[in-house]
Amino acid sequence: MQQTIVNLSDETHSCLEALSARTARSAALHIRQAIEDHLEAIEDLRNAEAALIAHRQSGGRTLSLDELDAVLDLEN
């Protein structure tokens, strides 16, 4: 496992320490989870952008929400 040093503002550090105390989990665990969640969100965004580009390049049709409701007969 690699180690990285992160400088936090006093306010952020205090919030992290308070969270750690409330949850009985280490600050390191919360930091790791936050980084992993952030990296996953970035990857999800990149995948969504790639899918959108591919869809637009394919000439595929998009529907408004009202059109989708009509197609799926959700209005009734």
N, C-alpha and C positions, 0 to 999 in steps of 0.2 A: 504494500500500500504506500502511496506517495503522500508526502506532507507538503502543504502549501500554507504560507503565512498570509493572513488577510488583516488589513487594518480597518477597524470599524470606528465610527464616530462614538462618542461617549453615550449618546442617546440610543443608538442601535445596540451597543454592547449591553446597556442596562435592560433594554427590552428583551434581548436574547437571554440574559441571565434570569430575568423574571419568568420568561417562558420555560426555561430549563427547570427552575424551582417548582413551577406549577405542574409540570408534566412529569417530573422526576426522570427526565431524560437529559443527556449531556448536551451542552452547546454544540459540540462537534457533530452529534447526530442530527440536530436541527439544521446545521449549516450544510452537511452532506445532503440531506433530504431536499433542502431548498435549491441547491445547485443541480441535483439530479432532476428535480421537477422542472427547473428552468431550461435545462438542456433538452428535456423531452418536449417541452412546449415549443422550443425553437425548431426541433426536428418535425413536429406536427405541422407547424406553420409552413416550413419548407415543402413538406409533402403536399399540403393543401395548395400552395402556390403552383407547384409542378402539375398537379392534377387540373387546376384551373387553366393553366397555359395549354396543356394537352387537349383539354375539352374545347377551348376556343380555337385551337389550330385544326381540330377535327371537323369544325363546322357544326358540332352538335348543338341541339336546340336547348335553350334554357326556358324555364317557366317562371312566371311570377307566382306568388303564393296563391293568389286568386285563381290562376289557371290550374295550378296543381290541385287545389280544392275541387275544382270542377271536374278535372280528369279522374280524380279518385272518388268523386261523388261524396265529398265530406260536408257539403253545405247542408245536407238534410240530416 
